[in-house]
Amino acid sequence: MSHETMVAHRQVEITNSWGLHVRPAQKFVDLAQRFRADVRVRFNGNDLDGKSILSLMTMAAECGSLLELEARGPDAVEAIEALVGLVSARFYEDENGQPIEAGPGAEPGR
């Protein structure tokens, strides 16, 4: 039996107008917490807990910021795919930071 830990990582760009403010940060944390994998976010030399709203809020990541996402655990690949999808969908917000409807099978906005 192998005791290897699955590791997945991807770089993603924040493209929503308002950056990683409270509402998108909460969406990120809520989604990350659905997975067993440990989720880390690296930004500006900081390595932060992707399941902690406080950690994400301290980043002050604006539009155009590049984040390195890493997950370690049995569902690491799935976690990264889901989180990259959320960020790539601009956290389901319009250019004014207002929630928009998610497409079929996507994570709905709040």
DRENPA-3360 file (N, C-alpha, C; in nm, 2 decimals, always signed):
BEGIN
1 = MSHETMVA = +0.08/-0.12/+0.00/+0.00/+0.00/+0.00/+0.09/+0.12/+0.00 ~ +0.06/+0.22/-0.09/+0.14/+0.34/-0.10/+0.09/+0.45/+0.00 ~ +0.18/+0.52/+0.06/+0.15/+0.63/+0.15/+0.18/+0.76/+0.09 ~ +0.19/+0.77/-0.04/+0.22/+0.89/-0.11/+0.10/+0.99/-0.10 ~ +0.13/+1.11/-0.08/+0.03/+1.22/-0.07/+0.02/+1.28/-0.21 ~ -0.11/+1.29/-0.26/-0.13/+1.36/-0.38/-0.10/+1.51/-0.37 ~ -0.03/+1.56/-0.46/-0.01/+1.71/-0.46/-0.05/+1.76/-0.60 ~ -0.12/+1.87/-0.60/-0.15/+1.94/-0.72/-0.13/+2.09/-0.70;
9 = HRQVEITN = -0.09/+2.16/-0.80/-0.07/+2.30/-0.79/-0.09/+2.37/-0.93 ~ -0.14/+2.49/-0.92/-0.17/+2.57/-1.05/-0.15/+2.71/-1.01 ~ -0.12/+2.79/-1.11/-0.12/+2.94/-1.09/-0.25/+2.99/-1.15 ~ -0.30/+3.09/-1.09/-0.43/+3.14/-1.14/-0.42/+3.30/-1.12 ~ -0.49/+3.37/-1.21/-0.49/+3.51/-1.20/-0.63/+3.56/-1.15 ~ -0.63/+3.66/-1.06/-0.75/+3.72/-1.01/-0.79/+3.81/-1.13 ~ -0.91/+3.79/-1.18/-0.96/+3.87/-1.29/-1.08/+3.95/-1.26 ~ -1.15/+3.93/-1.15/-1.26/+4.01/-1.12/-1.22/+4.15/-1.08;
17 = SWGLHVRP = -1.30/+4.25/-1.11/-1.27/+4.39/-1.09/-1.22/+4.43/-0.95 ~ -1.29/+4.37/-0.85/-1.27/+4.42/-0.72/-1.16/+4.33/-0.64 ~ -1.11/+4.23/-0.71/-1.00/+4.15/-0.65/-1.06/+4.05/-0.55 ~ -0.98/+4.01/-0.46/-1.02/+3.91/-0.36/-1.07/+3.98/-0.23 ~ -1.19/+4.04/-0.25/-1.25/+4.10/-0.13/-1.33/+4.00/-0.05 ~ -1.41/+4.04/+0.04/-1.48/+3.95/+0.14/-1.56/+3.84/+0.07 ~ -1.65/+3.88/-0.02/-1.74/+3.78/-0.08/-1.67/+3.67/-0.16 ~ -1.58/+3.71/-0.25/-1.51/+3.60/-0.32/-1.42/+3.52/-0.23;
25 = AQKFVDLA = -1.36/+3.58/-0.13/-1.27/+3.51/-0.04/-1.35/+3.40/+0.04 ~ -1.48/+3.44/+0.07/-1.56/+3.35/+0.14/-1.60/+3.23/+0.05 ~ -1.63/+3.26/-0.07/-1.66/+3.16/-0.17/-1.55/+3.06/-0.19 ~ -1.42/+3.12/-0.19/-1.30/+3.03/-0.21/-1.29/+2.94/-0.09 ~ -1.30/+3.00/+0.03/-1.29/+2.92/+0.16/-1.40/+2.81/+0.17 ~ -1.52/+2.85/+0.13/-1.63/+2.75/+0.14/-1.61/+2.63/+0.05 ~ -1.56/+2.66/-0.07/-1.53/+2.56/-0.17/-1.41/+2.47/-0.12 ~ -1.30/+2.54/-0.08/-1.19/+2.47/-0.03/-1.22/+2.37/+0.09;
33 = QRFRADVR = -1.31/+2.41/+0.17/-1.35/+2.33/+0.29/-1.43/+2.21/+0.25 ~ -1.47/+2.20/+0.13/-1.54/+2.08/+0.08/-1.45/+1.96/+0.06 ~ -1.32/+1.99/+0.05/-1.22/+1.89/+0.02/-1.14/+1.85/+0.14 ~ -1.09/+1.73/+0.14/-1.01/+1.68/+0.25/-0.87/+1.73/+0.24 ~ -0.82/+1.77/+0.12/-0.69/+1.81/+0.10/-0.66/+1.94/+0.17 ~ -0.54/+1.96/+0.21/-0.49/+2.09/+0.27/-0.47/+2.18/+0.15 ~ -0.52/+2.30/+0.16/-0.51/+2.40/+0.05/-0.43/+2.51/+0.09 ~ -0.33/+2.55/+0.01/-0.24/+2.66/+0.04/-0.25/+2.76/-0.07;
41 = VRFNGNDL = -0.23/+2.89/-0.04/-0.23/+2.99/-0.14/-0.10/+3.07/-0.12 ~ -0.02/+3.08/-0.22/+0.10/+3.16/-0.22/+0.08/+3.29/-0.30 ~ +0.12/+3.40/-0.23/+0.11/+3.53/-0.29/+0.21/+3.63/-0.23 ~ +0.28/+3.70/-0.31/+0.38/+3.79/-0.26/+0.47/+3.74/-0.15 ~ +0.52/+3.61/-0.17/+0.61/+3.55/-0.07/+0.54/+3.50/+0.05 ~ +0.41/+3.51/+0.06/+0.34/+3.45/+0.18/+0.28/+3.32/+0.14 ~ +0.28/+3.22/+0.23/+0.22/+3.09/+0.22/+0.10/+3.09/+0.31 ~ -0.02/+3.09/+0.26/-0.14/+3.11/+0.34/-0.24/+2.99/+0.34;
49 = DGKSILSL = -0.31/+2.97/+0.44/-0.41/+2.87/+0.45/-0.53/+2.90/+0.36 ~ -0.56/+2.82/+0.26/-0.67/+2.85/+0.17/-0.81/+2.81/+0.23 ~ -0.81/+2.76/+0.35/-0.94/+2.73/+0.42/-0.97/+2.83/+0.53 ~ -0.89/+2.94/+0.53/-0.91/+3.04/+0.63/-0.94/+3.18/+0.57 ~ -1.06/+3.23/+0.60/-1.10/+3.36/+0.55/-1.01/+3.47/+0.60 ~ -0.96/+3.46/+0.72/-0.87/+3.56/+0.77/-0.74/+3.56/+0.69 ~ -0.68/+3.44/+0.66/-0.56/+3.43/+0.58/-0.58/+3.50/+0.44 ~ -0.69/+3.46/+0.38/-0.71/+3.52/+0.24/-0.73/+3.67/+0.24;
57 = MTMAAECG = -0.80/+3.72/+0.34/-0.82/+3.86/+0.35/-0.70/+3.94/+0.37 ~ -0.60/+3.88/+0.44/-0.47/+3.95/+0.46/-0.39/+3.97/+0.33 ~ -0.42/+3.89/+0.23/-0.35/+3.90/+0.10/-0.37/+4.03/+0.03 ~ -0.49/+4.08/+0.04/-0.52/+4.20/-0.04/-0.49/+4.19/-0.19 ~ -0.53/+4.07/-0.24/-0.50/+4.04/-0.38/-0.60/+4.12/-0.47 ~ -0.54/+4.21/-0.56/-0.62/+4.29/-0.65/-0.64/+4.22/-0.78 ~ -0.72/+4.28/-0.87/-0.73/+4.23/-1.00/-0.59/+4.23/-1.07 ~ -0.56/+4.12/-1.13/-0.43/+4.10/-1.20/-0.33/+4.03/-1.11;
65 = SLLELEAR = -0.36/+4.01/-0.99/-0.27/+3.93/-0.90/-0.26/+3.79/-0.94 ~ -0.14/+3.73/-0.94/-0.12/+3.59/-0.97/-0.10/+3.51/-0.83 ~ -0.19/+3.41/-0.82/-0.18/+3.33/-0.70/-0.13/+3.19/-0.74 ~ -0.05/+3.13/-0.65/-0.01/+2.99/-0.67/-0.10/+2.91/-0.57 ~ -0.18/+2.82/-0.63/-0.26/+2.73/-0.55/-0.20/+2.60/-0.53 ~ -0.20/+2.54/-0.41/-0.14/+2.41/-0.39/-0.24/+2.33/-0.30 ~ -0.26/+2.20/-0.33/-0.34/+2.12/-0.25/-0.26/+1.99/-0.23 ~ -0.27/+1.94/-0.11/-0.21/+1.81/-0.07/-0.31/+1.72/+0.00;
73 = GPDAVEAI = -0.33/+1.61/-0.05/-0.43/+1.52/+0.01/-0.49/+1.43/-0.10 ~ -0.58/+1.34/-0.05/-0.64/+1.24/-0.14/-0.72/+1.30/-0.26 ~ -0.78/+1.42/-0.24/-0.86/+1.48/-0.34/-0.79/+1.61/-0.39 ~ -0.66/+1.62/-0.39/-0.59/+1.74/-0.42/-0.62/+1.79/-0.57 ~ -0.62/+1.70/-0.66/-0.64/+1.74/-0.80/-0.78/+1.79/-0.82 ~ -0.88/+1.73/-0.76/-1.02/+1.78/-0.77/-1.03/+1.92/-0.70 ~ -0.97/+1.93/-0.59/-0.97/+2.06/-0.51/-0.91/+2.17/-0.60 ~ -0.80/+2.15/-0.66/-0.74/+2.25/-0.74/-0.82/+2.29/-0.86;
81 = EALVGLVS = -0.87/+2.18/-0.93/-0.96/+2.21/-1.05/-1.08/+2.29/-1.01 ~ -1.14/+2.26/-0.90/-1.26/+2.34/-0.85/-1.23/+2.48/-0.82 ~ -1.12/+2.50/-0.75/-1.08/+2.63/-0.71/-1.03/+2.72/-0.83 ~ -0.96/+2.66/-0.92/-0.92/+2.73/-1.04/-1.04/+2.77/-1.12 ~ -1.14/+2.68/-1.13/-1.27/+2.71/-1.19/-1.34/+2.83/-1.13 ~ -1.34/+2.83/-1.00/-1.41/+2.94/-0.93/-1.34/+3.08/-0.96 ~ -1.20/+3.08/-0.95/-1.13/+3.20/-0.97/-1.14/+3.24/-1.12 ~ -1.13/+3.15/-1.21/-1.14/+3.18/-1.35/-1.28/+3.23/-1.39;
89 = ARFYEDEN = -1.38/+3.19/-1.32/-1.52/+3.24/-1.34/-1.54/+3.38/-1.27 ~ -1.43/+3.44/-1.23/-1.44/+3.57/-1.16/-1.53/+3.56/-1.04 ~ -1.53/+3.45/-0.97/-1.60/+3.43/-0.85/-1.75/+3.45/-0.87 ~ -1.80/+3.44/-1.00/-1.93/+3.46/-1.04/-1.98/+3.60/-1.00 ~ -1.90/+3.70/-1.03/-1.93/+3.84/-1.00/-1.92/+3.92/-1.13 ~ -2.00/+4.02/-1.15/-1.99/+4.11/-1.27/-1.88/+4.21/-1.24 ~ -1.87/+4.30/-1.33/-1.76/+4.41/-1.32/-1.78/+4.50/-1.20 ~ -1.90/+4.50/-1.15/-1.93/+4.59/-1.03/-1.92/+4.51/-0.90;
97 = GQPIEAGP = -1.88/+4.39/-0.90/-1.87/+4.31/-0.78/-2.00/+4.25/-0.74 ~ -2.11/+4.25/-0.83/-2.24/+4.20/-0.79/-2.24/+4.05/-0.84 ~ -2.31/+3.96/-0.76/-2.32/+3.82/-0.80/-2.39/+3.80/-0.93 ~ -2.35/+3.71/-1.01/-2.41/+3.67/-1.13/-2.45/+3.52/-1.13 ~ -2.54/+3.48/-1.21/-2.58/+3.34/-1.22/-2.46/+3.26/-1.27 ~ -2.44/+3.14/-1.21/-2.34/+3.05/-1.26/-2.40/+2.97/-1.38 ~ -2.31/+2.92/-1.46/-2.35/+2.83/-1.57/-2.39/+2.69/-1.53 ~ -2.43/+2.61/-1.61/-2.46/+2.47/-1.58/-2.35/+2.39/-1.51;
105 = GAEPGR = -2.38/+2.33/-1.40/-2.28/+2.25/-1.33/-2.17/+2.34/-1.26 ~ -2.18/+2.47/-1.26/-2.09/+2.56/-1.20/-2.12/+2.59/-1.05 ~ -2.03/+2.64/-0.98/-2.05/+2.68/-0.84/-2.14/+2.81/-0.85 ~ -2.26/+2.81/-0.79/-2.35/+2.92/-0.79/-2.30/+3.04/-0.71 ~ -2.33/+3.16/-0.75/-2.29/+3.28/-0.68/-2.38/+3.29/-0.56 ~ -2.33/+3.38/-0.46/-2.41/+3.40/-0.34/-2.47/+3.54/-0.34;
% end
